[in-house]
Amino acid sequence: MAGLLEVSDIQCDYDNLVVVKELSFHLNKGEIGCLLGPSGCGKSTILRAIAGFETLKAGQIILEGNEISNTRYVLAPEQRSIGMVFQDYALFPHLTVEQNIQFGLIRVSRETALKRISTLIELVNLNGFENRFPHELSGGQQQRVALARALAPEPSLILLDEPFSNLDAELRNRLSYDIRDILKELGISAILVTHDQKEAFAMSDHIGVIDSGTIQQWGTPYELYHEPVNRFVARFIGRGTFIGGKTLTPDTFSSELGVIQGNRAYNWPKDCPVEILIRPDDIVYDESSALFGTITGKTFAGTFTQYQITLESGTRIEASFPSHQDLYVGNTVNFSLDAEHLIAYRM
């Protein structure tokens, strides 16, 4: 794929406080990237720097081969061929759906604008709502209008700043898939900012996990879940428990769950103390296994049930079993371990 956006070693400050530092990533044409992290980690600042609303203290940003930001120069936001969808939609309340979408089409003929608007209204599934005002629409419909307005000028890149945070969970989930489909159909690249892993996984090709203003890991959802590069990513992505262990061989460890062998080798000496990440899906319900624990917590989640299992040592691990296996708090449960993607960190 051809490169579209290159963010290289950028730094952003607020009142001499470093908010973003030595941050780099790239996005190819047609890809959807995501900046994922807890509140206050700097992800929205990065988005604003890409949009041209923040100056850089270091580094550079290149879009389609053109340098749009460095420490001495900032190309104006309206000249960047970048669309933006805000958390609060930012629609004009006195304009209809059609007029809101038309707002970004000031340099095209009326005939071209009307054709473009009609295409976008159909694309975002708002046929019949052309003459309604924002207050007459649901939150999901308003977000679709905001997306259509951002897409109208045919930008090279769309920036989505926590676009679903004001919506209920079911609508948020459905709309994230819909917007991904729309962007993919048009072949438009996008960057999503969110703290919600489900949104990030549903929409994105690549995700940057951010902590304290820097990207800890940039990778696919699969890589982040199964191959986290450090403890922060391992804890932030998905669920899991760390248990103590020691190295036996480069890919085998001893632990209170017995000998665990994984699919990767670690260049650590024998008997080196380690922490081993156990994901809920590593635990398999197995009545014939010698491993057991007591169920001390239970959360039903539809297709599966999340259990908290307390071992004899007092260590608590999490397990996801199919929901037809209805176990109860206080039950003893036998299980085996299937930790093919073994994640361990040296202590």
C-alpha positions as CSV (number, residue, x, y, z in Angstrom):
1,M,0.0,0.0,0.0
2,A,1.1,3.6,-0.7
3,G,1.9,5.7,2.3
4,L,-0.5,8.5,3.2
5,L,0.4,10.0,6.6
6,E,3.8,10.0,8.3
7,V,4.0,11.3,11.9
8,S,7.7,11.5,12.9
9,D,9.0,12.1,16.4
10,I,6.5,14.8,17.2
11,Q,6.4,16.7,20.5
12,C,3.5,18.9,21.8
13,D,3.6,21.1,24.9
14,Y,1.1,23.0,26.9
15,D,2.5,25.7,29.1
16,N,6.0,24.1,29.1
17,L,4.4,20.7,30.1
18,V,5.3,18.0,27.6
19,V,2.0,16.3,26.5
20,V,3.2,14.3,23.5
21,K,6.8,13.2,23.0
22,E,8.9,11.3,20.5
23,L,5.7,9.9,18.9
24,S,5.8,8.3,15.4
25,F,3.5,6.2,13.3
26,H,2.4,6.0,9.7
27,L,-0.8,5.2,7.9
28,N,-1.3,3.9,4.4
29,K,-4.0,4.9,1.9
30,G,-7.3,3.2,2.6
31,E,-6.4,2.2,6.1
32,I,-8.1,3.1,9.3
33,G,-5.8,3.8,12.2
34,C,-6.7,4.3,15.9
35,L,-5.1,6.2,18.8
36,L,-6.3,4.2,21.8
37,G,-5.6,5.1,25.5
38,P,-6.9,6.3,28.8
39,S,-8.2,9.8,29.3
40,G,-5.4,12.4,29.5
41,C,-2.8,10.3,27.7
42,G,-2.4,12.8,24.8
43,K,-4.4,11.2,22.0
44,S,-6.7,14.1,21.2
45,T,-3.6,16.4,21.2
46,I,-2.1,14.2,18.5
47,L,-5.3,14.4,16.4
48,R,-5.3,18.2,16.8
49,A,-1.7,18.4,15.7
50,I,-2.5,16.4,12.5
51,A,-5.5,18.6,11.9
52,G,-3.3,21.7,12.2
53,F,-4.8,23.1,15.5
54,E,-1.6,22.4,17.5
55,T,2.0,23.5,16.9
56,L,4.9,21.1,17.2
57,K,7.9,21.5,19.5
58,A,9.7,18.8,17.6
59,G,9.2,16.5,14.7
60,Q,7.2,16.7,11.5
61,I,3.9,15.6,9.9
62,I,3.8,14.6,6.2
63,L,0.5,14.1,4.3
64,E,0.6,12.6,0.8
65,G,4.3,13.5,0.5
66,N,3.8,17.1,1.6
67,E,5.1,18.5,4.9
68,I,2.1,20.0,6.6
69,S,3.6,20.7,10.1
70,N,7.1,21.1,11.6
71,T,8.6,23.3,14.3
72,R,8.7,26.4,12.0
73,Y,5.6,25.9,9.8
74,V,2.0,24.9,10.2
75,L,-0.2,24.6,7.1
76,A,-3.7,26.1,7.8
77,P,-6.3,23.4,8.8
78,E,-8.6,24.4,5.8
79,Q,-5.7,23.7,3.4
80,R,-4.9,20.2,4.6
81,S,-7.5,18.1,2.8
82,I,-8.5,16.7,6.1
83,G,-12.0,16.2,7.4
84,M,-12.9,16.1,11.1
85,V,-15.8,14.5,13.0
86,F,-16.2,15.8,16.5
87,Q,-17.5,14.2,19.7
88,D,-20.4,16.6,19.9
89,Y,-21.2,16.4,16.1
90,A,-20.8,20.3,15.8
91,L,-23.7,20.5,13.4
92,F,-25.3,23.9,12.6
93,P,-28.6,23.9,14.4
94,H,-30.3,26.4,12.0
95,L,-29.3,24.4,8.9
96,T,-31.1,21.3,7.5
97,V,-29.3,17.9,6.9
98,E,-28.8,18.9,3.3
99,Q,-27.5,22.3,4.2
100,N,-25.1,21.0,6.8
101,I,-23.6,18.6,4.3
102,Q,-23.4,21.3,1.7
103,F,-21.4,23.6,4.0
104,G,-18.1,22.2,2.9
105,L,-18.8,22.4,-0.8
106,I,-18.2,26.1,-1.4
107,R,-15.9,25.6,-4.4
108,V,-18.0,23.4,-6.6
109,S,-21.0,24.1,-8.9
110,R,-24.5,23.8,-7.5
111,E,-25.2,20.8,-9.8
112,T,-22.0,19.0,-8.6
113,A,-22.8,19.9,-4.9
114,L,-26.4,18.5,-5.1
115,K,-25.2,15.3,-6.8
116,R,-22.5,14.9,-4.1
117,I,-25.0,15.5,-1.3
118,S,-27.5,13.1,-2.7
119,T,-24.8,10.4,-3.0
120,L,-23.7,11.0,0.6
121,I,-27.2,11.0,2.1
122,E,-27.8,7.6,0.5
123,L,-24.4,6.4,1.6
124,V,-25.1,7.2,5.3
125,N,-28.7,6.0,5.1
126,L,-30.5,9.3,5.7
127,N,-32.8,9.2,2.7
128,G,-36.0,11.2,3.6
129,F,-34.2,13.3,6.2
130,E,-32.8,15.9,3.9
131,N,-35.0,18.7,5.2
132,R,-34.9,17.9,8.9
133,F,-32.9,20.0,11.4
134,P,-30.4,18.5,13.8
135,H,-32.8,18.7,16.8
136,E,-35.2,16.5,14.9
137,L,-32.6,13.7,14.5
138,S,-31.4,11.0,16.9
139,G,-27.8,11.0,18.1
140,G,-26.8,8.3,15.6
141,Q,-28.4,10.2,12.8
142,Q,-26.6,13.4,13.8
143,Q,-23.4,11.5,13.8
144,R,-24.1,10.3,10.2
145,V,-24.7,13.9,9.1
146,A,-21.4,14.9,10.7
147,L,-19.6,12.1,8.8
148,A,-21.3,13.0,5.5
149,R,-20.3,16.7,6.0
150,A,-16.7,15.7,6.6
151,L,-16.7,13.5,3.6
152,A,-18.3,16.0,1.2
153,P,-15.1,17.8,0.1
154,E,-13.5,14.4,-0.6
155,P,-10.6,14.8,1.9
156,S,-7.5,12.6,1.9
157,L,-8.0,11.8,5.5
158,I,-10.8,11.8,8.1
159,L,-10.1,12.4,11.8
160,L,-12.7,11.0,14.3
161,D,-12.4,12.4,17.8
162,E,-14.3,10.1,20.2
163,P,-17.2,10.1,17.7
164,F,-19.5,7.6,19.6
165,S,-19.0,8.6,23.2
166,N,-22.4,10.3,23.4
167,L,-24.3,7.3,22.1
168,D,-25.7,4.3,23.9
169,A,-23.7,1.0,23.8
170,E,-25.8,-0.8,21.2
171,L,-25.9,2.1,18.8
172,R,-22.2,2.8,19.4
173,N,-21.4,-0.7,18.4
174,R,-23.6,-0.7,15.3
175,L,-22.5,2.7,14.1
176,S,-18.8,1.8,14.4
177,Y,-19.3,-1.0,11.9
178,D,-21.4,1.1,9.6
179,I,-18.8,3.9,9.5
180,R,-16.0,1.5,8.9
181,D,-18.0,0.0,5.9
182,I,-18.6,3.5,4.5
183,L,-14.9,4.5,4.8
184,K,-13.8,1.3,3.2
185,E,-16.3,1.6,0.4
186,L,-15.0,5.1,-0.4
187,G,-11.4,4.1,0.1
188,I,-10.8,7.0,2.5
189,S,-8.2,6.7,5.3
190,A,-9.2,7.7,8.8
191,I,-7.8,8.0,12.3
192,L,-10.0,7.3,15.2
193,V,-9.4,8.6,18.8
194,T,-11.0,6.5,21.5
195,H,-10.6,5.0,25.0
196,D,-12.9,2.2,24.1
197,Q,-11.2,-1.1,23.0
198,K,-14.4,-2.4,21.3
199,E,-14.6,0.6,19.1
200,A,-10.9,0.4,18.3
201,F,-11.1,-3.3,17.4
202,A,-14.3,-2.9,15.4
203,M,-13.1,-0.1,13.2
204,S,-9.3,-0.2,12.9
205,D,-6.7,-1.9,10.8
206,H,-3.9,-0.7,13.1
207,I,-4.0,0.7,16.6
208,G,-1.5,2.7,18.5
209,V,-1.8,2.2,22.3
210,I,-0.8,5.4,24.0
211,D,0.4,6.1,27.5
212,S,1.9,9.3,28.8
213,G,2.0,11.0,25.4
214,T,3.9,8.2,23.5
215,I,2.9,5.2,21.5
216,Q,3.7,2.0,23.5
217,Q,2.8,-0.3,20.5
218,W,1.5,0.2,17.0
219,G,-0.1,-3.0,15.5
220,T,-3.1,-4.9,14.4
221,P,-5.8,-5.8,17.0
222,Y,-4.5,-9.4,16.9
223,E,-0.9,-8.3,17.6
224,L,-1.9,-6.1,20.5
225,Y,-4.0,-8.8,22.2
226,H,-1.7,-11.8,21.6
227,E,1.7,-10.1,21.3
228,P,1.8,-7.1,23.7
229,V,5.3,-5.6,23.8
230,N,5.1,-4.5,27.5
231,R,3.1,-4.8,30.7
232,F,1.1,-1.6,30.0
233,V,-0.2,-2.9,26.7
234,A,-0.9,-6.3,28.2
235,R,-3.0,-4.8,31.0
236,F,-4.7,-2.2,28.9
237,I,-5.8,-4.5,26.0
238,G,-8.3,-7.2,27.0
239,R,-8.4,-8.9,30.3
240,G,-6.0,-11.1,32.1
241,T,-4.0,-12.0,35.3
242,F,-0.2,-12.1,35.9
243,I,1.1,-15.1,37.8
244,G,4.6,-15.7,38.9
245,G,6.9,-18.3,37.4
246,K,10.5,-19.2,36.4
247,T,12.1,-20.1,33.2
248,L,12.9,-23.8,32.5
249,T,13.8,-23.4,28.8
250,P,13.5,-20.4,26.4
251,D,9.8,-21.3,25.7
252,T,8.8,-23.2,28.9
253,F,8.1,-21.9,32.4
254,S,7.2,-23.4,35.8
255,S,4.3,-21.9,37.7
256,E,1.6,-22.7,40.2
257,L,-0.5,-23.8,37.2
258,G,2.2,-26.3,36.3
259,V,4.6,-26.2,33.4
260,I,3.5,-23.8,30.7
261,Q,4.9,-23.9,27.1
262,G,4.2,-21.3,24.5
263,N,4.9,-20.4,20.9
264,R,7.9,-18.1,21.4
265,A,11.3,-18.2,22.9
266,Y,12.7,-15.8,25.5
267,N,16.5,-15.4,25.8
268,W,16.5,-15.5,29.6
269,P,18.6,-17.7,31.9
270,K,17.2,-20.8,33.6
271,D,15.3,-20.1,36.9
272,C,14.8,-16.4,35.9
273,P,11.8,-15.0,37.8
274,V,9.0,-13.9,35.4
275,E,5.4,-12.8,35.3
276,I,3.2,-14.8,33.0
277,L,0.0,-13.3,31.5
278,I,-3.0,-15.6,31.6
279,R,-5.9,-14.5,29.4
280,P,-9.5,-15.6,30.2
281,D,-9.5,-17.6,26.9
282,D,-6.4,-19.4,28.0
283,I,-8.4,-21.2,30.6
284,V,-10.4,-24.3,29.3
285,Y,-13.1,-26.0,31.3
286,D,-11.8,-29.6,31.8
287,E,-13.3,-32.0,34.2
288,S,-10.4,-34.4,33.8
289,S,-7.7,-31.9,34.7
290,A,-5.9,-31.9,38.0
291,L,-6.0,-28.1,38.1
292,F,-8.8,-26.6,40.0
293,G,-10.1,-23.6,41.8
294,T,-13.2,-22.1,43.5
295,I,-15.6,-19.8,41.5
296,T,-15.7,-16.6,43.4
297,G,-17.3,-14.3,40.8
298,K,-19.5,-14.6,37.8
299,T,-20.7,-12.3,35.0
300,F,-23.0,-13.5,32.3
301,A,-22.2,-12.0,28.8
302,G,-24.5,-13.8,26.4
303,T,-22.4,-16.2,24.4
304,F,-20.0,-16.7,27.2
305,T,-19.8,-16.3,31.0
306,Q,-16.9,-14.6,32.7
307,Y,-15.8,-16.3,35.9
308,Q,-13.4,-15.4,38.6
309,I,-11.5,-18.4,39.9
310,T,-9.6,-18.4,43.1
311,L,-6.7,-20.9,43.4
312,E,-5.6,-22.6,46.7
313,S,-2.8,-20.1,46.9
314,G,-5.3,-17.2,46.9
315,T,-4.3,-16.2,43.3
316,R,-7.3,-15.1,41.3
317,I,-7.6,-15.7,37.6
318,E,-10.3,-15.0,35.0
319,A,-11.9,-17.5,32.7
320,S,-14.4,-17.3,29.8
321,F,-16.5,-20.4,29.4
322,P,-19.4,-21.0,26.9
323,S,-22.6,-19.8,28.6
324,H,-24.3,-23.2,28.4
325,Q,-21.8,-24.3,31.1
326,D,-23.7,-22.6,33.9
327,L,-21.5,-22.8,37.0
328,Y,-22.2,-21.2,40.3
329,V,-20.2,-19.1,42.8
330,G,-18.8,-21.5,45.4
331,N,-18.5,-24.4,43.0
332,T,-15.1,-26.1,42.5
333,V,-14.1,-26.1,38.8
334,N,-11.5,-28.1,37.1
335,F,-9.7,-26.6,34.2
336,S,-6.7,-26.9,31.9
337,L,-4.4,-24.3,30.3
338,D,-4.1,-23.6,26.6
339,A,-1.7,-20.7,26.5
340,E,-0.4,-21.0,22.9
341,H,0.4,-17.3,22.7
342,L,2.5,-17.3,25.9
343,I,3.3,-13.8,27.1
344,A,5.9,-13.4,29.9
345,Y,7.9,-10.5,31.3
346,R,11.1,-10.7,33.2
347,M,10.8,-9.5,36.8
